[in-house]
Amino acid sequence: MNASFYMPTRVLAGRGVIAEHRELLSLGKHALIVTGKHSAKLCGALDDVTAALESLGISYTIFDRITENPPLMTCYDGGQLGAGNKSDFVIGIGGGSPLDAAKAIAAFAANPTIAPMEIYQPERRIAHSLPLIAIPTTAGTGSEVNPYAVLTLPDGDQKKTFTCEDSWPKIAFVDPKYTDSLPYGTTISTALDAFAHAMESYLSPKSTVFSEAAALFAAEKIWDVLSQYPDTFTPEMRNDLSAASTAAGAAISVTGTGFPHPLGYSITLLDGIPHGRACAVFAADYITYNEKTEVGKERIARFAAAIGTTPKVMKTYLPALADVELTFTAEEIEQRVALIENAKNYVNSPYVLNKEEMRDIYKRLFGKKGK
């Protein structure tokens, strides 16, 4: 039995948790707040953080240039800003993009002389990253409890994950009220992202009894909400989705993700499909291919039973929720497969896809009919 588990992040969860524990924001004298242009302000998280910092006498600078699929170069700029104003800790506020970006910015701020791509070279990162606080405003990525930062490379067509021991947030404040203002479609997409984390972690060869427990907790909570076909999301539903997202993030901190993630990267970067929906569109293929193995078939059946459904229902319902309609030429399919064929995620499932199978999945889902 594999019982290994490591998560050095202190998680504080609940509505109003920042005001209740504001003293834990005291990680330094000057904070670099990393966020996007609007969401952290609209949901109230930024006001809560700045009010807490001001009450503690801590100064801060706001870097609000983070966009979807955060570019490496934007993170580099944020690091230069942090180094220049002598920030000694970083606070990331937002969905997965700002939280991922904050991890890279914390590394760049501590190592301001490295070139952008040298962040991926441990021997060039001489100094430890600045301490990091993570405050999620969506219920999807779980970035607050893992060390991964998925960044868009300068060519704009590829993503590459940055991770190091210092990228674990020191503290995560998980307040579901920040998700109350999320649009319906965003709530669905982020819930699908967290569900993908749970399912892919559960099937991973790296899974442990602790990651499996977290994955099942997350998947059951998310399935209970999504299977109600909700027209709107109650505060109780959002509480459950928030807790599930963090649990699923903890699960993938142990295992990593499976092949729906790289398959989805291309249609996110090139075609603008939100990340959670981009993963869910491949859910049926993920289940079907893994059922070709004895281990995969047994584990997916156990996973489905634990959350109160069947593999057959998941194969239908998850892609339907994703609601992705794309059509590609043969050349466009080749372009997308080439971008993600060498990802490490493929070996992280009972069934390991080859390039021809990646191509077949894209053709069946997105190929022009009659071609």
N, C-alpha and C positions, 0 to 999 in steps of 0.2 A: 504493500500500500504506500503510495506517495503522499505524504502529508506536508510537503514543503510549502512555505508561504512567507513572503516578505513584503511589507508595505509600510514604509517609514513615515507616511503622511498621517498627521492627526486630523481626523474628520470631525467637524462640529456641524450638526444638522438640525434644522427646524426653522420655523418662521420667526424672524427677528433675531437670528443667532448672532449677527455682527454686533448689534447694540448690546446684546447680553454678554458678549465676550470680547469687547473692543480692545481690552488690554493686550490680547494676543497679537494684535497688529503691530506691537512694538518690537519689530525686528531690526530697527535701525533708526537713523536720524532723518533720512530723506528717501522717500519712496518714489519709484518710477511706476506709475499706473499704466498698464498696457490694456488697451481696449479698442473697440471699433468706434465708428463715428456716432452711432445713434442708440443701439440696443441697451447698453449699460445705463444710459441716461434715462431712456423711456421706462425701463423697468424699476428704476429707483436704486439700483445697486451702487452706481457711482456716487449718488448723494449720500447713501449710508456710509460708504467707505470714507469719503472726504470729511464727513461730519465726525466720524470716529477718529480719523487722523488728527483733525484740528483740535479735538478735545484732548488729545494726548500730546499736543505740541509738536507733532511730526510734520515736517514740510513735505511737499510732493510735487512732481511734474507729471502731466498727463500726456501720454503718447497714444493718440487715437486714430492712427493710420492703418489699423489692421483690417484687411478685407478677407473675403472668403478664400480658402485655399492659400494661406498666407505665404507671400513671396519671401524667399530667403533674403533678398536684398532689402526689403522693408524691415525685416528683423535685424539685419546688419545696421541699418540706419538707427533703429531704436536702441541698439547696443551702444552706438557712438554717442547718442544723446545721453544715455544713462551714465556712461563713463565721463562725459564732459561736465555733467552737473553733480558728479560725485554721489550718485544714488548708491545706497548701500543695501537696498533690497528691492524686490519687484513684486507688484501685485497685479495679477492677471484677472480681468473681469470680462466675462462673455461666454460665448459658446466655444466649441472646440478650436476655432481659428485663433481667437485671442489667447486662449490658454496655451495652445501649442506654441504660438509666437512668443509668449512670455518666457517659455523655457529657453528658446533660442536667444532671446534678447538678454536674459540673465547670464548666459554664457558669453555672449559678445561683449556685454558691459564689463565683465571681469577680465576679458582678454581683448582689449580694443585694438591691438596691433595686428591681429590675425586677419588674413584675407577671408572673404565670405565663405568660400568652399572649405577652408581649413577648419571650420567648425566640426567637420566630420573626421578630423584627424586628432585623436586623443593626445598624441605627442606634441601638437601645437597649442592645445588648450592647457597652458601651464597653471593658470590660476583656477581655483574652484569657482563655479557659477555663483552669482549672487543668490542669497536665500529668496525663496519664492512662496507667495501666498496665492492660492487659486480660488476664484469665486465663480462658479458656473451660473449662467443665466439661461441655459437650456437643459433639457433632460435627455441627453443623447450620447455624448462622446465619452464621458467618464474621464476626461483628460485631467481632472483634479486629483485622481488617484492612480496615475501611471506616469512613467518618465518619458513618454513618447511625444515627439513634436514632428508632425507630418508637414513638410515644407515644399513649396513649389520652387523648382530650380530656375535659374535665370532664363533657360530656353522657353519656359512657360508651358511646356508639354509634359513634363515629368515631375513626379513627387519623389522625395527621398526623406526617410525618417531619421531624425536626429535624436539620439538618446545617450544619456550618461547617468552615472550615479547621482550627480548633483541636480538632475532634472526633476527628481521627485519634489513636489511641493512640500514645504514644511508643514503647512496648515491648509486645509480646505474648509471654507465656509459654504455649506450647501443649504440654501434657503429656497424652498419651493415657490415662495411668493414672487421671485424674480421670473418665474416661468408663466405666471398668470396672464401676462399681456402678450404671450406668444400667439401669432396667428394660428389658425386651425391647421393649415397645411404644414407649417414649420413643426408644430407639435407632432403630427403624424410622422414626418420625416425623421425627426430626432428620436422618436420612440422606435422606429424601425432600425435606426443605427444601433441603439442600445440592445435591441433584440438580436441583431446580427452578432454583436459582441458576445452575448450570452450563449447563443447556439454554437458559434464557431469556437468559443473557448471550451464549451462542454465536450465537443468532438475532438479537440486537440490532443495529440499524443503527449503533450506536456502537462495535461490537466492533473490536478491533485484533488484530494478530498475537500480542501478548502475552496479552491477555485470552482469546483463543481457545485458546491453548496451556494456560493455567491451567484453563479450562473443560473441555477435553477430558481433561486429567489427572484432574481431580476426577470427572467423569462416569464415566470408565473404572474408576477405583478403586471408586466406589460401586456401579456396575452389577455389577462382578465379585463384590462381597460379596452384594448383594441377590439376584442371579440364582441364587445357590446355595440359595435357600430355607432359610436357616440356622435351626436350632432354638435355637441359642445363638450368641454372638459370642466368638470367640477373641481373645486379646490382639493377635495379628497383624491380625485384621480391624479391631479398634478402632484400631490404629495407622494403618491405611489410611484408615479413615473420618475420623479426626482430621486427617490431612494433606489429604484431599480437601476437607473442610469449609473449611479455611483457604484452600486454592487457589480454591475457588468464591467465597469471600468476596472474595478479591483480584480475581477476574474481575468481580463486580458493582460493585466500587469504581470500575471503569472505565466500565461500561455501564449500571448499574441493572438492574432486573428487568422482566419482561413481565407480561402481563395475568392469569396465574393468581394473582399476588399480591393485587391488589385484589379479584378475584372471591372469594378466600378470606378476606379480612378480615372480611366480614360474618358468615360462619358461624363464625369464630373468636370474634368479640366477642359475638354474639348467641346462639350455639348451642354454644359451648364446644369446638369441634373444634380439636385442636392444629394449630398453624400449618403444619407440614410436610404433614400429611394434608390440610389444607384446600387447599393448593396442588396436591397430587398428584391430587385428585379431578377437577381441571380439565385434567389433562395431555393427555387424548385430544382435548379440544376445542382446546387450544392447538396441538397438532400438526395437526389436521384443518383448522382455519381458516388456519394459515400455509401449508399445502400448496396452498391456493387461489391463491397467488402463485408466480410462477416462482422468485423468490429464496428464498422460504420453503421450497418443495418441495425445491430443490437443497440448501439448508443443513441441513434436518432429515434428509435422506437421508445426507449426508456425516457429520453428527453421529452418527447411529445406526451407520453402518458403522465409524466410528472406535472406538466402544466395544464393538463386537461383537454388534450386534443389528439390528433393523429397526424402522421407524416403526410397523408393524402390531403388533409385540410390545409396544412401549412403550405404545401406546394401550390395550392390554388389561391389562398387568401393573401399571403405575403406579397407575391408579385402584383396581385390586384390592387392592394393598398399602395404599392409603389407607383402604379399608374404612369408608367414610362412608355412613350410612343416615339420611337426613333426609326429611321430607315437609312441604311448605309449602302454604298456601292462596295464591290469587292475590294477595291483599292482602299476605301475608307476603313473597312474592317481590318485589312492588313496593317494599316497605320496604327490603329488602336491596339491591336494585339502586340505589335512590335514594342509599343511603349511599356507594356506591363508583363511581357513574357518571362522576364528574369527576376521577378519579385520573389522574395524569400517565403511569402505566405503559402505558396503551393504545397510545400512539403509539410505544412502544419495541419493536415487532415488525414484521416484514414486512407482516402483515395487521393492520389497525386495526379493532377491534370497534366497532360502534355500539351505542346503548342497546337497540335492539330485539334485537340478537344477544345481548347480555348477558341480557336477559329470556328469550330462547329457550333459552339454555343452562341457566339456573336451572329453567325449566319442565320441560325434558326430564330433568334429573337429579333434581329434587326436587318436581315438581308432583304434585298428587294425581291419581291415575289416574282416567280417566273424567270429569274436570272440564273 
